[in-house]
């Protein structure tokens, strides 16, 4: 499995609107081929910075199937107006976290 | 809870040594005050790039208690020789991922 990490820089004055757009977009991700989960987390050091964490079954589920879908356009329509910089997207191979016994 | 995200740039010729150092260091994290889990994931686009994901109960568990501990020095001793750039560390407020029903 693959973890998409998208670093998003949001206009600090418009984070509530952005968060509403994200909540509206959650079903678009969950309906996408290969999507296992989605989460949005806010940066402690910079309040306008977020990372979007999406787990996909394969890299192509994100980079080919989702990015070329109408739902991707809807996602960008819901949140794109609040970006103050282009999203920075990288992918990682998912590893299960180790926890204390 | 707080997610520490540390971006690590590793000498591509020495990633196996780095991974062995990480595995040896896992107990140091798990024994640390407030540490809930630790994971290391490898970047798809750049094989020498990793992110370390550590979940802490509080920000200070990482930035004060762990960073000032002997175990932090041991962690850096196990892996620091393989870094080709200073680690970039940021923190996020943990959110539970949303999954399909």
N, CA and C atoms of all chains as a GROMACS GRO file, in nm:
protein
  606
    1UNK      N    1   0.083  -0.119   0.000
    1UNK     CA    2   0.000   0.000   0.000
    1UNK      C    3   0.087   0.124   0.000
    2UNK      N    4   0.027   0.233  -0.043
    2UNK     CA    5   0.098   0.358  -0.065
    2UNK      C    6   0.032   0.469   0.015
    3UNK      N    7   0.115   0.549   0.082
    3UNK     CA    8   0.063   0.666   0.153
    3UNK      C    9   0.094   0.790   0.071
    4UNK      N   10  -0.008   0.856   0.023
    4UNK     CA   11   0.009   0.989  -0.038
    4UNK      C   12   0.019   1.090   0.075
    5UNK      N   13   0.120   1.175   0.068
    5UNK     CA   14   0.133   1.286   0.163
    5UNK      C   15   0.132   1.414   0.081
    6UNK      N   16   0.028   1.493   0.098
    6UNK     CA   17   0.017   1.620   0.025
    6UNK      C   18   0.029   1.733   0.125
    7UNK      N   19   0.133   1.813   0.108
    7UNK     CA   20   0.151   1.931   0.194
    7UNK      C   21   0.074   2.046   0.133
    8UNK      N   22  -0.018   2.100   0.212
    8UNK     CA   23  -0.108   2.205   0.164
    8UNK      C   24  -0.084   2.332   0.244
    9UNK      N   25  -0.065   2.442   0.173
    9UNK     CA   26  -0.048   2.574   0.236
    9UNK      C   27  -0.177   2.650   0.214
   10UNK      N   28  -0.246   2.680   0.322
   10UNK     CA   29  -0.378   2.741   0.315
   10UNK      C   30  -0.373   2.884   0.366
   11UNK      N   31  -0.447   2.971   0.302
   11UNK     CA   32  -0.462   3.108   0.350
   11UNK      C   33  -0.511   3.102   0.495
   12UNK      N   34  -0.432   3.151   0.592
   12UNK     CA   35  -0.471   3.139   0.733
   12UNK      C   36  -0.606   3.203   0.764
   13UNK      N   37  -0.645   3.301   0.686
   13UNK     CA   38  -0.773   3.367   0.711
   13UNK      C   39  -0.890   3.284   0.660
   14UNK      N   40  -0.861   3.176   0.585
   14UNK     CA   41  -0.970   3.101   0.523
   14UNK      C   42  -0.966   2.953   0.558
   15UNK      N   43  -0.903   2.920   0.670
   15UNK     CA   44  -0.890   2.777   0.704
   15UNK      C   45  -1.026   2.714   0.736
   16UNK      N   46  -1.119   2.790   0.791
   16UNK     CA   47  -1.250   2.730   0.821
   16UNK      C   48  -1.322   2.690   0.691
   17UNK      N   49  -1.313   2.778   0.590
   17UNK     CA   50  -1.373   2.744   0.461
   17UNK      C   51  -1.304   2.623   0.400
   18UNK      N   52  -1.172   2.620   0.410
   18UNK     CA   53  -1.098   2.506   0.359
   18UNK      C   54  -1.141   2.377   0.428
   19UNK      N   55  -1.154   2.383   0.562
   19UNK     CA   56  -1.192   2.262   0.636
   19UNK      C   57  -1.333   2.215   0.597
   20UNK      N   58  -1.422   2.310   0.572
   20UNK     CA   59  -1.556   2.271   0.526
   20UNK      C   60  -1.548   2.204   0.388
   21UNK      N   61  -1.463   2.256   0.301
   21UNK     CA   62  -1.444   2.195   0.170
   21UNK      C   63  -1.386   2.055   0.180
   22UNK      N   64  -1.289   2.039   0.270
   22UNK     CA   65  -1.233   1.905   0.292
   22UNK      C   66  -1.340   1.807   0.339
   23UNK      N   67  -1.420   1.849   0.437
   23UNK     CA   68  -1.523   1.757   0.488
   23UNK      C   69  -1.621   1.718   0.377
   24UNK      N   70  -1.652   1.814   0.291
   24UNK     CA   71  -1.743   1.783   0.180
   24UNK      C   72  -1.680   1.688   0.080
   25UNK      N   73  -1.546   1.689   0.073
   25UNK     CA   74  -1.476   1.607  -0.026
   25UNK      C   75  -1.445   1.466   0.022
   26UNK      N   76  -1.458   1.440   0.150
   26UNK     CA   77  -1.421   1.308   0.202
   26UNK      C   78  -1.489   1.195   0.124
   27UNK      N   79  -1.619   1.205   0.093
   27UNK     CA   80  -1.681   1.094   0.018
   27UNK      C   81  -1.621   1.072  -0.121
   28UNK      N   82  -1.563   1.177  -0.180
   28UNK     CA   83  -1.500   1.161  -0.312
   28UNK      C   84  -1.379   1.068  -0.300
   29UNK      N   85  -1.302   1.088  -0.193
   29UNK     CA   86  -1.186   1.000  -0.172
   29UNK      C   87  -1.232   0.857  -0.141
   30UNK      N   88  -1.329   0.847  -0.051
   30UNK     CA   89  -1.367   0.713  -0.004
   30UNK      C   90  -1.431   0.631  -0.116
   31UNK      N   91  -1.487   0.701  -0.217
   31UNK     CA   92  -1.547   0.628  -0.330
   31UNK      C   93  -1.445   0.594  -0.438
   32UNK      N   94  -1.323   0.648  -0.426
   32UNK     CA   95  -1.224   0.630  -0.531
   32UNK      C   96  -1.167   0.488  -0.529
   33UNK      N   97  -1.137   0.439  -0.648
   33UNK     CA   98  -1.075   0.307  -0.662
   33UNK      C   99  -0.949   0.298  -0.578
   34UNK      N  100  -0.940   0.199  -0.492
   34UNK     CA  101  -0.817   0.173  -0.417
   34UNK      C  102  -0.796   0.259  -0.295
   35UNK      N  103  -0.886   0.350  -0.264
   35UNK     CA  104  -0.866   0.437  -0.146
   35UNK      C  105  -0.903   0.361  -0.019
   36UNK      N  106  -0.808   0.354   0.074
   36UNK     CA  107  -0.831   0.284   0.200
   36UNK      C  108  -0.868   0.378   0.315
   37UNK      N  109  -0.813   0.500   0.312
   37UNK     CA  110  -0.843   0.595   0.420
   37UNK      C  111  -0.794   0.732   0.380
   38UNK      N  112  -0.850   0.833   0.446
   38UNK     CA  113  -0.809   0.971   0.423
   38UNK      C  114  -0.808   1.044   0.558
   39UNK      N  115  -0.711   1.132   0.577
   39UNK     CA  116  -0.704   1.212   0.699
   39UNK      C  117  -0.639   1.346   0.665
   40UNK      N  118  -0.679   1.448   0.736
   40UNK     CA  119  -0.618   1.580   0.720
   40UNK      C  120  -0.568   1.622   0.858
   41UNK      N  121  -0.442   1.662   0.865
   41UNK     CA  122  -0.385   1.701   0.994
   41UNK      C  123  -0.322   1.840   0.984
   42UNK      N  124  -0.335   1.916   1.091
   42UNK     CA  125  -0.289   2.054   1.093
   42UNK      C  126  -0.153   2.065   1.159
   43UNK      N  127  -0.069   2.147   1.100
   43UNK     CA  128   0.067   2.165   1.150
   43UNK      C  129   0.066   2.247   1.279
   44UNK      N  130   0.148   2.207   1.374
   44UNK     CA  131   0.159   2.280   1.500
   44UNK      C  132   0.234   2.411   1.480
   45UNK      N  133   0.344   2.406   1.404
   45UNK     CA  134   0.432   2.522   1.392
   45UNK      C  135   0.373   2.632   1.304
   46UNK      N  136   0.298   2.594   1.199
   46UNK     CA  137   0.242   2.692   1.106
   46UNK      C  138   0.094   2.660   1.088
   47UNK      N  139   0.006   2.743   1.142
   47UNK     CA  140  -0.137   2.710   1.143
   47UNK      C  141  -0.201   2.700   1.004
   48UNK      N  142  -0.138   2.758   0.902
   48UNK     CA  143  -0.194   2.748   0.767
   48UNK      C  144  -0.145   2.627   0.690
   49UNK      N  145  -0.063   2.546   0.755
   49UNK     CA  146  -0.004   2.431   0.687
   49UNK      C  147  -0.076   2.304   0.732
   50UNK      N  148  -0.110   2.220   0.636
   50UNK     CA  149  -0.177   2.093   0.664
   50UNK      C  150  -0.106   1.983   0.586
   51UNK      N  151  -0.123   1.859   0.631
   51UNK     CA  152  -0.092   1.750   0.539
   51UNK      C  153  -0.214   1.660   0.527
   52UNK      N  154  -0.237   1.623   0.401
   52UNK     CA  155  -0.344   1.531   0.367
   52UNK      C  156  -0.279   1.394   0.352
   53UNK      N  157  -0.331   1.296   0.424
   53UNK     CA  158  -0.275   1.161   0.422
   53UNK      C  159  -0.379   1.068   0.361
   54UNK      N  160  -0.348   1.011   0.247
   54UNK     CA  161  -0.442   0.920   0.182
   54UNK      C  162  -0.370   0.788   0.157
   55UNK      N  163  -0.431   0.679   0.203
   55UNK     CA  164  -0.372   0.547   0.179
   55UNK      C  165  -0.443   0.484   0.059
   56UNK      N  166  -0.360   0.443  -0.039
   56UNK     CA  167  -0.409   0.382  -0.164
   56UNK      C  168  -0.354   0.240  -0.175
   57UNK      N  169  -0.430   0.157  -0.243
   57UNK     CA  170  -0.380   0.020  -0.264
   57UNK      C  171  -0.257   0.020  -0.354
   58UNK      N  172  -0.258   0.104  -0.458
   58UNK     CA  173  -0.142   0.113  -0.547
   58UNK      C  174  -0.113   0.260  -0.577
   59UNK      N  175   0.008   0.288  -0.623
   59UNK     CA  176   0.045   0.425  -0.663
   59UNK      C  177  -0.047   0.476  -0.774
   60UNK      N  178  -0.078   0.388  -0.868
   60UNK     CA  179  -0.159   0.428  -0.984
   60UNK      C  180  -0.303   0.461  -0.945
   61UNK      N  181  -0.351   0.401  -0.836
   61UNK     CA  182  -0.486   0.439  -0.792
   61UNK      C  183  -0.493   0.589  -0.767
   62UNK      N  184  -0.383   0.646  -0.717
   62UNK     CA  185  -0.380   0.792  -0.699
   62UNK      C  186  -0.341   0.863  -0.827
   63UNK      N  187  -0.222   0.828  -0.879
   63UNK     CA  188  -0.161   0.912  -0.983
   63UNK      C  189  -0.229   0.899  -1.119
   64UNK      N  190  -0.294   0.788  -1.144
   64UNK     CA  191  -0.361   0.768  -1.273
   64UNK      C  192  -0.512   0.778  -1.256
   65UNK      N  193  -0.567   0.687  -1.174
   65UNK     CA  194  -0.714   0.676  -1.172
   65UNK      C  195  -0.778   0.796  -1.103
   66UNK      N  196  -0.728   0.833  -0.985
   66UNK     CA  197  -0.794   0.945  -0.915
   66UNK      C  198  -0.765   1.078  -0.984
   67UNK      N  199  -0.639   1.100  -1.018
   67UNK     CA  200  -0.605   1.232  -1.075
   67UNK      C  201  -0.674   1.258  -1.208
   68UNK      N  202  -0.709   1.154  -1.278
   68UNK     CA  203  -0.778   1.172  -1.406
   68UNK      C  204  -0.930   1.162  -1.394
   69UNK      N  205  -0.979   1.160  -1.273
   69UNK     CA  206  -1.123   1.142  -1.254
   69UNK      C  207  -1.196   1.276  -1.240
   70UNK      N  208  -1.324   1.272  -1.262
   70UNK     CA  209  -1.406   1.391  -1.237
   70UNK      C  210  -1.404   1.428  -1.089
   71UNK      N  211  -1.395   1.325  -1.003
   71UNK     CA  212  -1.395   1.355  -0.859
   71UNK      C  213  -1.271   1.432  -0.816
   72UNK      N  214  -1.160   1.413  -0.886
   72UNK     CA  215  -1.042   1.494  -0.856
   72UNK      C  216  -1.070   1.641  -0.886
   73UNK      N  217  -1.136   1.666  -0.997
   73UNK     CA  218  -1.173   1.805  -1.031
   73UNK      C  219  -1.268   1.862  -0.926
   74UNK      N  220  -1.360   1.776  -0.878
   74UNK     CA  221  -1.452   1.824  -0.774
   74UNK      C  222  -1.376   1.857  -0.645
   75UNK      N  223  -1.280   1.771  -0.609
   75UNK     CA  224  -1.196   1.796  -0.491
   75UNK      C  225  -1.126   1.930  -0.503
   76UNK      N  226  -1.062   1.952  -0.616
   76UNK     CA  227  -0.992   2.080  -0.635
   76UNK      C  228  -1.090   2.197  -0.637
   77UNK      N  229  -1.209   2.173  -0.689
   77UNK     CA  230  -1.311   2.277  -0.688
   77UNK      C  231  -1.353   2.315  -0.547
   78UNK      N  232  -1.353   2.217  -0.458
   78UNK     CA  233  -1.396   2.242  -0.320
   78UNK      C  234  -1.289   2.313  -0.237
   79UNK      N  235  -1.162   2.288  -0.266
   79UNK     CA  236  -1.055   2.341  -0.178
   79UNK      C  237  -0.952   2.428  -0.250
   80UNK      N  238  -0.943   2.420  -0.381
   80UNK     CA  239  -0.832   2.483  -0.454
   80UNK      C  240  -0.824   2.634  -0.434
   81UNK      N  241  -0.937   2.697  -0.410
   81UNK     CA  242  -0.937   2.843  -0.396
   81UNK      C  243  -0.864   2.888  -0.270
   82UNK      N  244  -0.844   2.796  -0.176
   82UNK     CA  245  -0.782   2.832  -0.048
   82UNK      C  246  -0.631   2.804  -0.045
   83UNK      N  247  -0.578   2.743  -0.150
   83UNK     CA  248  -0.434   2.715  -0.155
   83UNK      C  249  -0.359   2.845  -0.183
   84UNK      N  250  -0.250   2.867  -0.110
   84UNK     CA  251  -0.167   2.984  -0.140
   84UNK      C  252  -0.036   2.942  -0.207
   85UNK      N  253  -0.020   2.812  -0.231
   85UNK     CA  254   0.096   2.759  -0.302
   85UNK      C  255   0.053   2.626  -0.363
   86UNK      N  256   0.119   2.582  -0.468
   86UNK     CA  257   0.083   2.452  -0.524
   86UNK      C  258   0.109   2.341  -0.421
   87UNK      N  259   0.020   2.244  -0.410
   87UNK     CA  260   0.043   2.133  -0.317
   87UNK      C  261   0.172   2.058  -0.353
   88UNK      N  262   0.242   2.013  -0.250
   88UNK     CA  263   0.362   1.931  -0.269
   88UNK      C  264   0.324   1.788  -0.232
   89UNK      N  265   0.332   1.699  -0.330
   89UNK     CA  266   0.282   1.562  -0.309
   89UNK      C  267   0.395   1.462  -0.322
   90UNK      N  268   0.409   1.376  -0.221
   90UNK     CA  269   0.503   1.265  -0.230
   90UNK      C  270   0.433   1.139  -0.180
   91UNK      N  271   0.492   1.026  -0.212
   91UNK     CA  272   0.432   0.897  -0.179
   91UNK      C  273   0.531   0.811  -0.102
   92UNK      N  274   0.478   0.736  -0.007
   92UNK     CA  275   0.560   0.647   0.075
   92UNK      C  276   0.499   0.508   0.077
   93UNK      N  277   0.586   0.410   0.092
   93UNK     CA  278   0.537   0.273   0.110
   93UNK      C  279   0.490   0.258   0.256
   94UNK      N  280   0.367   0.218   0.273
   94UNK     CA  281   0.308   0.213   0.408
   94UNK      C  282   0.375   0.102   0.491
   95UNK      N  283   0.412   0.139   0.612
   95UNK     CA  284   0.462   0.040   0.709
   95UNK      C  285   0.374   0.048   0.832
   96UNK      N  286   0.343  -0.064   0.889
   96UNK     CA  287   0.266  -0.065   1.013
   96UNK      C  288   0.351  -0.002   1.125
   97UNK      N  289   0.294   0.088   1.204
   97UNK     CA  290   0.371   0.142   1.316
   97UNK      C  291   0.396   0.037   1.423
   98UNK      N  292   0.509   0.053   1.491
   98UNK     CA  293   0.541  -0.032   1.604
   98UNK      C  294   0.491   0.037   1.731
   99UNK      N  295   0.422  -0.037   1.813
   99UNK     CA  296   0.366   0.020   1.936
   99UNK      C  297   0.421  -0.055   2.057
  100UNK      N  298   0.420   0.008   2.176
  100UNK     CA  299   0.469  -0.061   2.296
  100UNK      C  300   0.383  -0.183   2.326
  101UNK      N  301   0.443  -0.285   2.380
  101UNK     CA  302   0.368  -0.407   2.414
  101UNK      C  303   0.274  -0.380   2.533
  102UNK      N  304  -0.310   1.434   2.071
  102UNK     CA  305  -0.185   1.367   2.037
  102UNK      C  306  -0.118   1.437   1.919
  103UNK      N  307   0.010   1.418   1.911
  103UNK     CA  308   0.094   1.490   1.815
  103UNK      C  309   0.168   1.389   1.729
  104UNK      N  310   0.168   1.415   1.597
  104UNK     CA  311   0.248   1.331   1.507
  104UNK      C  312   0.373   1.407   1.468
  105UNK      N  313   0.487   1.356   1.508
  105UNK     CA  314   0.614   1.406   1.458
  105UNK      C  315   0.638   1.346   1.319
  106UNK      N  316   0.671   1.433   1.224
  106UNK     CA  317   0.710   1.386   1.090
  106UNK      C  318   0.851   1.436   1.066
  107UNK      N  319   0.945   1.344   1.057
  107UNK     CA  320   1.085   1.380   1.032
  107UNK      C  321   1.123   1.330   0.893
  108UNK      N  322   1.156   1.426   0.807
  108UNK     CA  323   1.202   1.388   0.672
  108UNK      C  324   1.353   1.365   0.678
  109UNK      N  325   1.391   1.245   0.639
  109UNK     CA  326   1.530   1.203   0.649
  109UNK      C  327   1.586   1.175   0.510
  110UNK      N  328   1.700   1.235   0.480
  110UNK     CA  329   1.769   1.211   0.352
  110UNK      C  330   1.889   1.122   0.382
  111UNK      N  331   1.886   1.003   0.326
  111UNK     CA  332   1.987   0.902   0.358
  111UNK      C  333   2.075   0.876   0.236
  112UNK      N  334   2.202   0.857   0.261
  112UNK     CA  335   2.293   0.817   0.154
  112UNK      C  336   2.237   0.690   0.089
  113UNK      N  337   2.201   0.696  -0.041
  113UNK     CA  338   2.138   0.579  -0.104
  113UNK      C  339   2.225   0.453  -0.099
  114UNK      N  340   2.356   0.470  -0.090
  114UNK     CA  341   2.444   0.354  -0.085
  114UNK      C  342   2.444   0.289   0.054
  115UNK      N  343   2.384   0.358   0.154
  115UNK     CA  344   2.394   0.308   0.291
  115UNK      C  345   2.257   0.288   0.356
  116UNK      N  346   2.155   0.272   0.273
  116UNK     CA  347   2.021   0.260   0.332
  116UNK      C  348   2.006   0.132   0.414
  117UNK      N  349   2.076   0.025   0.378
  117UNK     CA  350   2.063  -0.098   0.459
  117UNK      C  351   2.120  -0.078   0.599
  118UNK      N  352   2.234  -0.009   0.606
  118UNK     CA  353   2.291   0.022   0.738
  118UNK      C  354   2.198   0.112   0.818
  119UNK      N  355   2.141   0.211   0.749
  119UNK     CA  356   2.047   0.301   0.816
  119UNK      C  357   1.927   0.222   0.870
  120UNK      N  358   1.874   0.133   0.789
  120UNK     CA  359   1.756   0.056   0.832
  120UNK      C  360   1.789  -0.032   0.952
  121UNK      N  361   1.910  -0.088   0.954
  121UNK     CA  362   1.951  -0.167   1.070
  121UNK      C  363   1.960  -0.079   1.194
  122UNK      N  364   2.011   0.043   1.177
  122UNK     CA  365   2.018   0.136   1.290
  122UNK      C  366   1.880   0.174   1.339
  123UNK      N  367   1.788   0.196   1.246
  123UNK     CA  368   1.650   0.228   1.286
  123UNK      C  369   1.591   0.113   1.367
  124UNK      N  370   1.607  -0.009   1.318
  124UNK     CA  371   1.548  -0.123   1.390
  124UNK      C  372   1.606  -0.134   1.531
  125UNK      N  373   1.735  -0.107   1.543
  125UNK     CA  374   1.797  -0.113   1.676
  125UNK      C  375   1.745  -0.002   1.767
  126UNK      N  376   1.699   0.108   1.707
  126UNK     CA  377   1.656   0.223   1.786
  126UNK      C  378   1.509   0.217   1.825
  127UNK      N  379   1.432   0.130   1.766
  127UNK     CA  380   1.287   0.125   1.795
  127UNK      C  381   1.260   0.117   1.946
  128UNK      N  382   1.331   0.032   2.022
  128UNK     CA  383   1.303   0.027   2.166
  128UNK      C  384   1.329   0.159   2.239
  129UNK      N  385   1.420   0.242   2.186
  129UNK     CA  386   1.446   0.372   2.250
  129UNK      C  387   1.321   0.460   2.241
  130UNK      N  388   1.257   0.459   2.122
  130UNK     CA  389   1.133   0.538   2.108
  130UNK      C  390   1.023   0.480   2.197
  131UNK      N  391   1.006   0.348   2.191
  131UNK     CA  392   0.893   0.288   2.262
  131UNK      C  393   0.905   0.303   2.414
  132UNK      N  394   1.028   0.321   2.461
  132UNK     CA  395   1.047   0.341   2.606
  132UNK      C  396   1.033   0.488   2.646
  133UNK      N  397   1.025   0.578   2.547
  133UNK     CA  398   1.023   0.721   2.579
  133UNK      C  399   0.888   0.762   2.636
  134UNK      N  400   0.893   0.859   2.726
  134UNK     CA  401   0.772   0.915   2.785
  134UNK      C  402   0.678   0.965   2.677
  135UNK      N  403   0.554   0.918   2.679
  135UNK     CA  404   0.452   0.970   2.588
  135UNK      C  405   0.456   0.915   2.447
  136UNK      N  406   0.547   0.824   2.416
  136UNK     CA  407   0.552   0.770   2.279
  136UNK      C  408   0.445   0.664   2.261
  137UNK      N  409   0.361   0.683   2.160
  137UNK     CA  410   0.254   0.589   2.134
  137UNK      C  411   0.287   0.491   2.021
  138UNK      N  412   0.364   0.537   1.922
  138UNK     CA  413   0.400   0.448   1.811
  138UNK      C  414   0.511   0.512   1.730
  139UNK      N  415   0.580   0.428   1.654
  139UNK     CA  416   0.686   0.476   1.564
  139UNK      C  417   0.681   0.394   1.436
  140UNK      N  418   0.703   0.462   1.324
  140UNK     CA  419   0.708   0.394   1.194
  140UNK      C  420   0.805   0.468   1.104
  141UNK      N  421   0.868   0.394   1.015
  141UNK     CA  422   0.958   0.453   0.916
  141UNK      C  423   0.908   0.410   0.779
  142UNK      N  424   0.890   0.508   0.690
  142UNK     CA  425   0.838   0.475   0.557
  142UNK      C  426   0.930   0.533   0.450
  143UNK      N  427   0.943   0.458   0.341
  143UNK     CA  428   1.035   0.495   0.234
  143UNK      C  429   0.962   0.564   0.120
  144UNK      N  430   1.023   0.669   0.069
  144UNK     CA  431   0.964   0.746  -0.040
  144UNK      C  432   0.969   0.668  -0.170
  145UNK      N  433   0.861   0.675  -0.245
  145UNK     CA  434   0.854   0.608  -0.375
  145UNK      C  435   0.940   0.682  -0.478
  146UNK      N  436   0.931   0.814  -0.478
  146UNK     CA  437   0.997   0.893  -0.583
  146UNK      C  438   1.149   0.901  -0.565
  147UNK      N  439   1.196   0.903  -0.439
  147UNK     CA  440   1.340   0.916  -0.412
  147UNK      C  441   1.380   0.809  -0.311
  148UNK      N  442   1.451   0.706  -0.354
  148UNK     CA  443   1.477   0.592  -0.265
  148UNK      C  444   1.560   0.625  -0.142
  149UNK      N  445   1.631   0.739  -0.140
  149UNK     CA  446   1.709   0.776  -0.022
  149UNK      C  447   1.630   0.861   0.077
  150UNK      N  448   1.505   0.885   0.045
  150UNK     CA  449   1.424   0.972   0.130
  150UNK      C  450   1.327   0.887   0.212
  151UNK      N  451   1.319   0.917   0.340
  151UNK     CA  452   1.230   0.846   0.431
  151UNK      C  453   1.153   0.948   0.513
  152UNK      N  454   1.039   0.905   0.568
  152UNK     CA  455   0.985   0.984   0.678
  152UNK      C  456   0.964   0.894   0.798
  153UNK      N  457   1.002   0.951   0.912
  153UNK     CA  458   0.984   0.886   1.041
  153UNK      C  459   0.858   0.946   1.102
  154UNK      N  460   0.766   0.860   1.141
  154UNK     CA  461   0.638   0.904   1.197
  154UNK      C  462   0.632   0.855   1.341
  155UNK      N  463   0.630   0.950   1.432
  155UNK     CA  464   0.623   0.914   1.574
  155UNK      C  465   0.503   0.985   1.635
  156UNK      N  466   0.417   0.908   1.701
  156UNK     CA  467   0.301   0.968   1.769
  156UNK      C  468   0.335   0.982   1.917
  157UNK      N  469   0.317   1.107   1.965
  157UNK     CA  470   0.347   1.143   2.104
  157UNK      C  471   0.219   1.192   2.172
  158UNK      N  472   0.213   1.174   2.302
  158UNK     CA  473   0.096   1.226   2.375
  158UNK      C  474   0.093   1.378   2.373
  159UNK      N  475   0.209   1.442   2.388
  159UNK     CA  476   0.218   1.588   2.385
  159UNK      C  477   0.339   1.629   2.301
  160UNK      N  478   0.336   1.754   2.256
  160UNK     CA  479   0.450   1.808   2.181
  160UNK      C  480   0.578   1.802   2.265
  161UNK      N  481   0.565   1.836   2.393
  161UNK     CA  482   0.682   1.841   2.480
  161UNK      C  483   0.743   1.704   2.504
  162UNK      N  484   0.662   1.599   2.494
  162UNK     CA  485   0.720   1.465   2.507
  162UNK      C  486   0.832   1.446   2.405
  163UNK      N  487   0.813   1.504   2.285
  163UNK     CA  488   0.919   1.497   2.184
  163UNK      C  489   1.023   1.607   2.202
  164UNK      N  490   0.975   1.732   2.203
  164UNK     CA  491   1.068   1.844   2.189
  164UNK      C  492   1.148   1.873   2.315
  165UNK      N  493   1.096   1.835   2.429
  165UNK     CA  494   1.167   1.859   2.555
  165UNK      C  495   1.222   1.727   2.610
  166UNK      N  496   1.133   1.634   2.641
  166UNK     CA  497   1.176   1.516   2.715
  166UNK      C  498   1.263   1.422   2.630
  167UNK      N  499   1.218   1.392   2.507
  167UNK     CA  500   1.297   1.299   2.427
  167UNK      C  501   1.426   1.364   2.376
  168UNK      N  502   1.413   1.486   2.325
  168UNK     CA  503   1.532   1.549   2.265
  168UNK      C  504   1.643   1.575   2.367
  169UNK      N  505   1.606   1.587   2.493
  169UNK     CA  506   1.708   1.611   2.596
  169UNK      C  507   1.750   1.483   2.666
  170UNK      N  508   1.709   1.369   2.614
  170UNK     CA  509   1.739   1.242   2.681
  170UNK      C  510   1.866   1.178   2.626
  171UNK      N  511   1.920   1.088   2.704
  171UNK     CA  512   2.034   1.009   2.655
  171UNK      C  513   1.991   0.921   2.537
  172UNK      N  514   1.867   0.874   2.542
  172UNK     CA  515   1.822   0.787   2.433
  172UNK      C  516   1.816   0.861   2.300
  173UNK      N  517   1.794   0.993   2.302
  173UNK     CA  518   1.799   1.069   2.177
  173UNK      C  519   1.940   1.067   2.120
  174UNK      N  520   2.038   1.081   2.208
  174UNK     CA  521   2.177   1.074   2.162
  174UNK      C  522   2.209   0.935   2.107
  175UNK      N  523   2.154   0.832   2.171
  175UNK     CA  524   2.176   0.696   2.119
  175UNK      C  525   2.113   0.679   1.981
  176UNK      N  526   1.992   0.733   1.964
  176UNK     CA  527   1.923   0.727   1.832
  176UNK      C  528   2.009   0.793   1.725
  177UNK      N  529   2.058   0.914   1.756
  177UNK     CA  530   2.141   0.983   1.658
  177UNK      C  531   2.272   0.907   1.634
  178UNK      N  532   2.321   0.843   1.739
  178UNK     CA  533   2.442   0.763   1.722
  178UNK      C  534   2.421   0.644   1.630
  179UNK      N  535   2.301   0.588   1.633
  179UNK     CA  536   2.271   0.471   1.550
  179UNK      C  537   2.248   0.506   1.404
  180UNK      N  538   2.197   0.626   1.375
  180UNK     CA  539   2.157   0.658   1.237
  180UNK      C  540   2.220   0.785   1.180
  181UNK      N  541   2.273   0.871   1.267
  181UNK     CA  542   2.316   1.004   1.222
  181UNK      C  543   2.423   1.001   1.114
  182UNK      N  544   2.506   0.897   1.114
  182UNK     CA  545   2.615   0.890   1.016
  182UNK      C  546   2.564   0.871   0.874
  183UNK      N  547   2.438   0.830   0.859
  183UNK     CA  548   2.383   0.801   0.726
  183UNK      C  549   2.303   0.918   0.669
  184UNK      N  550   2.284   1.024   0.749
  184UNK     CA  551   2.211   1.142   0.701
  184UNK      C  552   2.301   1.219   0.604
  185UNK      N  553   2.243   1.263   0.493
  185UNK     CA  554   2.319   1.350   0.402
  185UNK      C  555   2.268   1.493   0.408
  186UNK      N  556   2.170   1.518   0.492
  186UNK     CA  557   2.119   1.654   0.515
  186UNK      C  558   2.058   1.654   0.655
  187UNK      N  559   2.049   1.772   0.717
  187UNK     CA  560   1.984   1.775   0.848
  187UNK      C  561   1.838   1.733   0.836
  188UNK      N  562   1.787   1.654   0.931
  188UNK     CA  563   1.646   1.615   0.928
  188UNK      C  564   1.556   1.738   0.935
  189UNK      N  565   1.447   1.731   0.862
  189UNK     CA  566   1.345   1.837   0.867
  189UNK      C  567   1.228   1.783   0.948
  190UNK      N  568   1.200   1.845   1.061
  190UNK     CA  569   1.100   1.792   1.153
  190UNK      C  570   0.983   1.889   1.168
  191UNK      N  571   0.862   1.839   1.150
  191UNK     CA  572   0.743   1.918   1.178
  191UNK      C  573   0.645   1.831   1.255
  192UNK      N  574   0.549   1.896   1.317
  192UNK     CA  575   0.452   1.827   1.402
  192UNK      C  576   0.310   1.859   1.357
  193UNK      N  577   0.225   1.759   1.367
  193UNK     CA  578   0.084   1.774   1.329
  193UNK      C  579  -0.004   1.722   1.442
  194UNK      N  580  -0.124   1.781   1.450
  194UNK     CA  581  -0.222   1.730   1.545
  194UNK      C  582  -0.285   1.605   1.484
  195UNK      N  583  -0.279   1.495   1.555
  195UNK     CA  584  -0.325   1.367   1.501
  195UNK      C  585  -0.476   1.369   1.483
  196UNK      N  586  -0.521   1.326   1.366
  196UNK     CA  587  -0.664   1.305   1.339
  196UNK      C  588  -0.682   1.160   1.297
  197UNK      N  589  -0.790   1.100   1.345
  197UNK     CA  590  -0.820   0.964   1.302
  197UNK      C  591  -0.854   0.964   1.153
  198UNK      N  592  -0.799   0.872   1.076
  198UNK     CA  593  -0.837   0.866   0.935
  198UNK      C  594  -0.983   0.821   0.919
  199UNK      N  595  -1.044   0.872   0.812
  199UNK     CA  596  -1.178   0.828   0.775
  199UNK      C  597  -1.164   0.712   0.677
  200UNK      N  598  -1.239   0.606   0.702
  200UNK     CA  599  -1.231   0.488   0.616
  200UNK      C  600  -1.369   0.458   0.558
  201UNK      N  601  -1.374   0.386   0.445
  201UNK     CA  602  -1.506   0.352   0.387
  201UNK      C  603  -1.585   0.266   0.484
  202UNK      N  604  -1.717   0.282   0.483
  202UNK     CA  605  -1.802   0.198   0.569
  202UNK      C  606  -1.802   0.054   0.518
   0.00000   0.00000   0.00000
